[in-house]
Amino acid sequence: MRIRRIFAAVIAAAALAGLGLTGVAAATTTQGASSYVTPNECKQGGGVADLTANLCKGGTHDGETID
């Protein structure tokens, strides 16, 4: 009976570790994708569209490329 509890704990730990690794892989994948915003979206997010550098500065879209 003790072996069953240990075995169940090992299986549960492996399952949770697998979910954690899946989450890290998903976060890494989505983080690398560049996003583009329009000058209007940049302004609506509270930022300023810098058209010379093609970047949104400030607000919720800070650092995103202007398309």
C-alpha positions in Angstrom: 0.0 0.0 0.0 2.9 2.4 0.7 4.3 1.7 -2.7 1.0 2.7 -4.3 1.1 6.1 -2.6 4.7 6.7 -3.6 3.9 5.6 -7.2 0.8 7.9 -7.3 3.0 10.8 -6.0 5.6 10.2 -8.6 3.0 10.1 -11.4 1.4 13.3 -10.1 4.7 15.1 -9.9 5.6 14.0 -13.5 2.2 15.2 -14.8 2.6 18.6 -13.1 6.2 19.0 -14.4 5.0 18.2 -17.9 2.3 20.9 -17.7 4.9 23.3 -16.5 7.3 22.6 -19.4 4.4 22.9 -21.8 3.6 26.3 -20.4 7.2 27.5 -20.7 7.4 26.3 -24.3 4.2 28.1 -25.2 5.4 31.3 -23.5 8.7 31.2 -25.4 7.0 30.6 -28.7 4.5 33.5 -28.3 7.1 35.9 -26.9 9.3 35.8 -30.0 6.5 36.8 -32.3 6.7 40.5 -33.3 3.5 42.4 -33.3 2.5 45.4 -35.4 0.1 48.1 -34.5 -1.4 51.0 -36.5 -0.7 54.6 -35.5 -4.3 54.9 -34.4 -4.0 51.7 -32.2 -0.9 53.2 -30.6 -2.6 56.4 -29.8 -5.7 54.6 -28.4 -3.4 52.6 -26.1 -2.0 55.9 -24.7 1.2 56.0 -26.7 2.7 58.2 -29.3 3.4 56.9 -32.8 7.1 57.7 -33.7 6.9 57.3 -37.5 10.6 58.1 -38.0 11.6 55.0 -36.0 8.3 53.1 -36.8 7.8 52.4 -33.1 5.0 53.1 -30.7 6.4 54.9 -27.6 4.5 54.6 -24.3 1.1 53.2 -23.5 0.0 49.6 -23.8 1.8 49.1 -27.1 5.2 50.5 -26.0 8.0 49.2 -28.3 5.8 47.6 -30.8 6.4 48.2 -34.5 4.1 50.6 -36.4 2.7 49.1 -39.6 
